[in-house]
Amino acid sequence: MPTPLLRSVHVHPVKAMRALATAEAEVQPWGLAGDRRWAVVDAADKVVTQRRHPRMALATAEPLPGGGIVLSASGRPPLTVEVPRPSSTVTVDVFDKPVEAVPAGPEAAGWLSAYLEGEFRLVHMDAPEHRRPVDPDYALPGETVSFADGYPLLVTTTSSLDALNSLIAQGDHAHEGPLPMNRFRPNLVVEGTAPWAEDGWTRLAVGEVTFRVARPCGRCVVTTTNQFTAERGKEPLRTLARHRRSDGRVIFGQNLVPEHTGTVRVGDEVKILD
């Protein structure tokens, strides 16, 4: 078996918008620097994702020095959004959990409302004290996360994707495969492991940073969304439901919590510690 290596690194500046590949990223206690620090909320201040609005996959947020972003999407003029001044926060709902965030200006709200055809605005998670706690059933004291679904990072492996695509090819929706890795929106992609080897991981080191494996990642309808067209199909959920279930959920990938800060780089050696 070859030495496992970090194949790619991905950040999502705005939760649910297009993922961006990067050669390296700083690992902070609550996730990769710049990953999911922004989110879109509806008129009720609930965070919205591709679950309800698959067209979010077609919008891009390019990061700027200092934490700002440039929003772009087909049919819309680009919009530069600076980090809002932390004068006051609003309470937003992230999967029924209250989180404090700072709203961006009306220009960003207008851009998003026109693109998503509703009433929406952009919010930013500015200060460490506004981070959300990780699920206490799977967390150590003090572990936090930004606007990611539940954990600071997600790791997947190319061998498991290959194995999944082989299973999809044998099913009744084979025409939907093979699926690319972007369906799973990972932060770290590892190559050089056996298929499903990540099931047995509890700690790993990627370059200079070590991580605790919190739990397998439960998958939702977002994985059925083509990240280039926003169209939806049946896979991979249909095949995962038949072959990859844990605690009543269909799973793919592992949720990670950093044990310390540092930098991860494409090509880093990945060591399975436990």
C-alpha positions as CSV (number, residue, x, y, z in Angstrom):
1,M,0.0,0.0,0.0
2,P,1.5,3.4,-0.9
3,T,2.0,6.1,1.7
4,P,-1.2,8.0,2.2
5,L,-1.0,11.6,1.0
6,L,-3.1,14.7,1.2
7,R,-4.5,14.9,-2.3
8,S,-6.4,18.2,-2.1
9,V,-7.6,20.9,0.3
10,H,-10.9,22.7,0.0
11,V,-12.5,25.7,1.6
12,H,-16.0,27.1,1.4
13,P,-15.9,30.8,2.3
14,V,-19.7,31.0,2.3
15,K,-21.6,28.0,3.7
16,A,-23.3,26.1,0.8
17,M,-21.6,28.0,-2.0
18,R,-19.0,26.6,-4.4
19,A,-16.0,24.9,-2.9
20,L,-12.5,26.4,-3.7
21,A,-9.4,24.3,-4.0
22,T,-6.2,25.6,-2.4
23,A,-2.6,24.4,-2.1
24,E,-2.5,24.9,1.6
25,A,-4.6,26.1,4.5
26,E,-4.1,27.2,8.1
27,V,-5.9,24.9,10.6
28,Q,-7.6,26.9,13.3
29,P,-9.4,25.3,16.3
30,W,-12.8,25.7,14.6
31,G,-11.8,24.7,11.1
32,L,-9.7,25.8,8.1
33,A,-9.0,29.5,8.0
34,G,-11.7,31.1,5.8
35,D,-13.9,28.0,5.7
36,R,-17.6,28.7,6.3
37,R,-17.1,32.0,8.2
38,W,-20.0,33.4,6.2
39,A,-23.5,32.1,5.8
40,V,-26.8,33.1,4.1
41,V,-29.9,33.5,6.2
42,D,-33.6,33.8,5.3
43,A,-36.2,36.3,6.5
44,A,-36.5,34.3,9.8
45,D,-32.7,34.4,10.2
46,K,-32.4,30.7,9.6
47,V,-29.2,29.6,7.8
48,V,-30.0,28.3,4.4
49,T,-28.1,25.7,2.4
50,Q,-28.3,23.7,-0.8
51,R,-30.8,21.5,1.0
52,R,-33.4,24.1,0.2
53,H,-31.6,26.1,-2.5
54,P,-29.5,23.9,-4.8
55,R,-28.6,27.0,-6.9
56,M,-26.3,28.0,-4.1
57,A,-23.8,25.5,-5.6
58,L,-23.5,27.8,-8.7
59,A,-22.5,30.9,-6.7
60,T,-18.9,31.6,-5.8
61,A,-17.3,33.5,-3.0
62,E,-13.7,34.3,-3.7
63,P,-11.7,35.2,-0.5
64,L,-10.0,38.6,-0.1
65,P,-7.1,39.5,2.2
66,G,-8.6,40.5,5.6
67,G,-11.5,38.1,5.3
68,G,-13.7,39.8,2.8
69,I,-15.2,38.0,-0.3
70,V,-16.3,38.7,-3.8
71,L,-19.6,37.2,-4.7
72,S,-20.2,36.1,-8.3
73,A,-22.8,34.0,-10.2
74,S,-24.0,33.7,-13.7
75,G,-26.3,36.6,-14.6
76,R,-25.3,38.7,-11.6
77,P,-22.6,41.4,-11.4
78,P,-19.7,40.6,-9.0
79,L,-20.0,42.2,-5.5
80,T,-17.2,42.8,-3.1
81,V,-18.2,42.4,0.5
82,E,-15.9,43.5,3.3
83,V,-16.0,42.0,6.8
84,P,-18.7,44.0,8.6
85,R,-17.7,46.0,11.6
86,P,-18.5,44.1,14.8
87,S,-20.9,46.8,16.1
88,S,-23.8,44.5,16.9
89,T,-24.7,40.9,16.3
90,V,-27.9,39.1,15.3
91,T,-29.0,35.7,16.5
92,V,-29.2,33.3,13.7
93,D,-30.5,29.7,13.7
94,V,-28.1,27.0,12.6
95,F,-30.1,23.7,12.7
96,D,-32.1,24.9,15.6
97,K,-29.1,26.2,17.5
98,P,-28.8,29.9,18.2
99,V,-25.5,31.5,17.0
100,E,-24.4,35.2,17.1
101,A,-23.3,36.7,13.8
102,V,-22.7,40.1,12.3
103,P,-24.9,41.1,9.3
104,A,-23.2,42.4,6.1
105,G,-24.6,45.4,4.4
106,P,-27.8,45.9,2.3
107,E,-25.8,45.5,-1.0
108,A,-25.0,41.9,-0.1
109,A,-28.6,41.3,1.0
110,G,-29.9,42.7,-2.3
111,W,-27.4,40.6,-4.4
112,L,-28.5,37.3,-2.6
113,S,-32.2,38.2,-2.6
114,A,-32.1,38.7,-6.4
115,Y,-30.1,35.6,-7.0
116,L,-32.1,33.3,-4.8
117,E,-35.4,35.0,-5.5
118,G,-36.5,35.7,-1.9
119,E,-35.5,37.6,1.2
120,F,-32.0,36.8,2.2
121,R,-29.0,38.4,3.8
122,L,-25.4,37.6,4.4
123,V,-23.9,37.2,7.9
124,H,-20.3,36.8,9.2
125,M,-19.1,34.9,12.2
126,D,-16.4,37.3,13.6
127,A,-15.2,36.4,17.0
128,P,-14.0,33.2,18.7
129,E,-16.6,33.6,21.4
130,H,-19.3,33.3,18.7
131,R,-18.2,29.9,17.6
132,R,-20.7,27.1,18.1
133,P,-20.0,24.1,20.4
134,V,-19.4,20.8,18.7
135,D,-22.1,18.2,19.5
136,P,-21.5,17.4,23.1
137,D,-22.1,13.7,22.6
138,Y,-18.9,13.6,20.4
139,A,-16.9,16.6,21.6
140,L,-14.2,17.3,24.2
141,P,-14.7,20.3,26.4
142,G,-14.2,23.6,24.6
143,E,-14.3,22.3,21.0
144,T,-16.1,24.7,18.7
145,V,-17.1,25.0,15.0
146,S,-18.0,27.9,12.7
147,F,-21.0,27.6,10.3
148,A,-20.0,24.1,9.2
149,D,-22.8,21.5,9.7
150,G,-21.4,20.1,12.9
151,Y,-17.6,19.7,13.1
152,P,-14.6,21.7,12.1
153,L,-13.3,19.6,9.2
154,L,-14.4,16.7,7.0
155,V,-12.0,14.2,5.5
156,T,-12.7,11.8,2.6
157,T,-10.6,9.3,0.7
158,T,-10.3,8.7,-3.1
159,S,-10.3,5.0,-2.6
160,S,-13.7,5.0,-0.8
161,L,-15.1,7.2,-3.6
162,D,-13.8,4.7,-6.2
163,A,-15.5,1.9,-4.2
164,L,-18.7,3.8,-3.9
165,N,-18.7,4.5,-7.7
166,S,-18.2,0.8,-8.3
167,L,-21.3,0.1,-6.3
168,I,-23.3,2.8,-8.0
169,A,-22.3,1.3,-11.4
170,Q,-24.0,-2.0,-10.3
171,G,-27.2,-0.3,-9.3
172,D,-30.4,0.9,-11.0
173,H,-29.1,4.4,-11.3
174,A,-25.8,3.6,-12.8
175,H,-26.2,6.3,-15.4
176,E,-25.7,8.9,-12.7
177,G,-22.2,7.8,-12.0
178,P,-19.3,8.0,-11.5
179,L,-19.7,10.9,-9.1
180,P,-17.0,13.4,-8.4
181,M,-15.7,14.1,-4.9
182,N,-17.2,17.6,-4.8
183,R,-20.6,16.0,-4.1
184,F,-19.4,15.4,-0.5
185,R,-17.9,18.9,0.0
186,P,-14.8,17.8,2.0
187,N,-12.1,19.9,3.4
188,L,-9.3,17.3,3.1
189,V,-9.1,14.5,0.5
190,V,-6.6,11.7,1.2
191,E,-5.2,9.3,-1.4
192,G,-3.3,6.0,-0.9
193,T,-5.5,4.2,1.6
194,A,-7.6,1.1,1.3
195,P,-11.3,1.6,0.6
196,W,-13.2,2.5,3.8
197,A,-10.0,2.4,5.9
198,E,-11.2,5.7,7.5
199,D,-13.9,3.6,9.3
200,G,-11.2,2.5,11.7
201,W,-9.4,5.8,12.3
202,T,-9.5,7.6,15.6
203,R,-6.5,10.0,15.3
204,L,-4.4,11.0,12.3
205,A,-1.7,13.5,11.4
206,V,-1.7,15.5,8.2
207,G,1.7,17.1,7.8
208,E,2.3,19.1,11.0
209,V,-1.3,18.9,12.4
210,T,-3.0,16.1,14.3
211,F,-6.7,15.5,14.3
212,R,-9.2,13.6,16.4
213,V,-11.8,11.6,14.5
214,A,-15.2,12.6,16.0
215,R,-17.6,10.4,14.1
216,P,-18.6,9.3,10.6
217,C,-20.3,12.0,8.5
218,G,-24.0,11.5,8.0
219,R,-25.0,12.5,4.4
220,C,-28.0,14.4,3.2
221,V,-29.7,15.4,-0.1
222,V,-26.9,17.8,-0.9
223,T,-24.8,14.9,-2.1
224,T,-27.4,14.2,-4.8
225,T,-26.9,17.8,-6.1
226,N,-24.7,18.2,-9.2
227,Q,-22.3,21.0,-8.1
228,F,-21.9,22.3,-11.6
229,T,-25.6,22.3,-12.7
230,A,-27.6,22.3,-9.4
231,E,-29.6,19.4,-10.8
232,R,-30.6,16.6,-8.4
233,G,-30.6,12.8,-8.8
234,K,-30.9,9.7,-6.6
235,E,-27.2,8.9,-6.1
236,P,-25.2,8.5,-4.0
237,L,-27.9,8.3,-1.2
238,R,-29.6,5.3,-2.7
239,T,-26.4,3.3,-2.8
240,L,-25.1,4.6,0.5
241,A,-28.4,3.5,2.1
242,R,-27.8,0.0,0.9
243,H,-24.2,-0.3,1.8
244,R,-23.0,2.4,4.2
245,R,-25.2,2.9,7.3
246,S,-24.3,3.7,10.9
247,D,-26.6,4.7,13.8
248,G,-29.5,5.0,11.4
249,R,-27.6,7.4,9.0
250,V,-26.0,6.9,5.6
251,I,-22.4,7.8,5.9
252,F,-19.4,8.9,3.8
253,G,-16.2,10.5,5.2
254,Q,-15.2,11.3,8.7
255,N,-15.6,14.4,10.8
256,L,-12.4,15.8,12.3
257,V,-11.5,18.1,15.2
258,P,-8.0,19.6,15.3
259,E,-5.9,18.9,18.3
260,H,-3.8,22.0,17.6
261,T,-3.2,24.6,15.0
262,G,-0.8,24.5,12.0
263,T,-0.8,24.4,8.3
264,V,-1.8,21.5,5.9
265,R,-0.5,21.4,2.4
266,V,-1.3,19.3,-0.7
267,G,1.2,16.5,-0.8
268,D,1.6,16.2,3.0
269,E,2.0,12.7,4.3
270,V,-1.0,11.4,6.2
271,K,-0.2,9.2,9.2
272,I,-2.8,7.1,11.0
273,L,-1.9,7.4,14.6
274,D,-4.7,5.3,16.2
